[in-house]
Amino acid sequence: MLFNFDLFPFSELISELEQPEGERSNAPYWYRLSDGWYWIDVGETHLFRYTPACRDVWQPLRRASGLYVDYFLSTFFRDLLEHLPAMLEPIPAPLAERLSSMREWNDWVAERDKCREEGEEEEEEDCDLDDEVEKVGEFYNYGVNWWYERNIGVGYLNAGPHIWIWNDSTNIHVGWDNRGCLINGLPVWEAQMGQIALPIADFLNELLAFDHQLMGEMAERIVAARDYWADPRFVDNLLFLQQEQQDYAAMLGDTLSNATSRLPTDWLRVLSSIAAYPPSSKRS
């Protein structure tokens, strides 16, 4: 599978949720029960897999996760679906061609970001902006925001991996560039740079399989939660937990249904903004 996970064993999770006095934790929330580890299978390596050197430095308490990210599946699931409509929107052929080299493209984005942050007048002149059409900042944002929208949000991770998903009208591409993800000078992620492509239908099937497996295993956890939080004072919490399960179970379907109603990207402005700031090799 493209998307993979293992939920933290329920019996061990319960032991972590208990209060120091031995009393049961006040609420069985969906996100708590989704605690586990996950990764994206890109063939020869896995995204969200730490380097051994990095994990040896951190010495995590829960070694069962091996080298994989240990966090709530609910967070990863929601972040993925938040960006899914943009990921499914086809990008124009010139951008697809630029993205054939992740290294060159991301180096260009980094250079342009640096130019923008420094605000040097000579760099802004290089951008050849028409102030009567757009302000500098707004025009600049068109060239890069579409790329950030296709990034899997992992702000909850320290030095989180940089992973993008985009659609070239034929295939879905998954690309990663983790060259700058360092902690104490150590590379954090085993997968440093690369990309894979798969047919759009295959990608959607992978999403559906991930959703089906996660919702099925979480449904089993809710049954276990009802047995564990049997005290009457947790009745409302359990009702809310069941509602959360229904909400999460509907998220992927709702996201796919609403994806076509998303305001389309103004690709002409995107391409104009990018063309106004060519690669270093094409600038004098």
Helices and strands as residue ranges (DSSP letters): E 3-7, H 10-17, H 30-33, E 35-41, E 46-47, H 52-58, G 63-65, E 69-72, H 73-88, H 93-98, H 102-118, H 121-126, H 136-148, E 163-167, E 171-177, E 182-183, E 186-187, E 193-199, H 200-228, G 232-234, H 235-259, H 267-275, G 280-282
